[in-house]
């Protein structure tokens, strides 16, 4: 993916106004889509198949919102084709809607944006707050889900809500097994991409290829068995902090019984923040699973100067030191990958690296084929 795309730290990014589309390089109706909002994917009149529904915010499809189309697409194997536009809404795909596919019609993720602005501490109309899970713009629980060329975003900003302490704001929470994302973007600040499973003890295999994710605190986190291949992770600058660390890229919460957690391969980490302002990861051992043993392998990837090379890992809780978890690297490059304190950077042996692959992690599921 190309580097940074309209960081959410910009004031007013993706707001529900005429300027929202402009911030993404969109016009009211993108010129390349005029008359053909669904590109080569047909139209409501000339459908790809009877199982295809068309979504367009300007009324040229079957539905004008993604959630309306999801609600109508009952059963298994349904496809949504999304025309260019900013879809300001929350979307939930429940467990019954399996083998679903969502396609951004222009094959450019900048053009199709699903966004909302809820944080964990946002008050709910009936009392209480939404919590981290409830903050998600998009929630995917069904197995067999695939998304291509779509941006998932949460544009809630700390600066706009100084009275709220629960600043987790999830762009996407994905819990289903065999969930694949190709050429997608995930934009947020804290807890941007929640790669999780439906329950403790349930393994959810997930695959992210040629994707872009940005944020600051734990912006890729959860207990999924997830492979990130040829992805770009970007850490944002922060003006609300006087000293590092500004945040953490990964915060896996892998269950102890799961032999594989997060595998990052052939990817890169860049930064808009000062050098060494970020940690690469910290382990998340949630109160709901105090036996978790977070697992992360970063291999064959480029780590930019934003990562603290001397101490790339830290604890989330002193009770669960990162050294007791399953963190390792292999053949990384870049200024953020320089090994200055060997005990702070566990490395796989060549033999161990042979089993740290997408094939091993994902088993008989091969989502990279045919892409």
Number of C-alpha atoms within 10 A of each C-alpha: 18 8 11 17 16 14 21 20 20 11 12 16 21 28 18 14 10 12 16 18 22 13 17 19 12 19 16 14 16 17 11 11 14 11 11 16 27 25 18 11 20 17 20 18 8 9 13 15 11 10 14 22 23 27 31 22 18 15 11 17 21 18 19 18 23 23 18 13 22 22 13 12 19 15 12 15 15 21 24 22 28 31 29 33 25 24 23 20 14 21 23 19 21 17 14 12 21 21 17 23 19 21 22 28 27 24 18 15 23 21 23 27 27 24 28 26 22 27 32 21 21 24 14 13 8 6 7 10 17 19 19 21 16 20 28 33 27 23 22 22 23 23 25 19 26 19 20 22 24 28 26 26 30 33 27 29 22 19 12 10 13 9 10 14 12 16 23 27 35 35 35 29 27 28 29 28 25 22 26 25 22 23 21 27 28 26 29 30 32 29 33 30 30 26 27 27 23 18 10 14 13 16 23 24 27 30 26 22 23 19 25 27 27 30 27 25 26 26 31 25 27 30 33 29 28 28 25 21 21 19 25 24 25 26 30 25 20 18 10 9 9 8 9 15 16 22 24 26 26 25 26 31 28 34 25 18 12 17 13 25 28 29 22 24 23 16 23 24 23 20 24 15 20 16 16 22 22 29 26 25 26 27 31 27 26 14 8 8 14 14 15 23 26 28 25 26 22 25 23 16 23 21 24 20 22 25 32 22 25 18 19 19 23 18 15 16 13 8 9 18 15 21 15 10 20 19 24 18 20 21 15 21 16 15 17 25 23 17 18 11 11 11 11 17 21 16 20 18 12 11 8 10 16 10 11 20 16 20 12 11 20 19 10 8 15 13 19 13 6 5 6
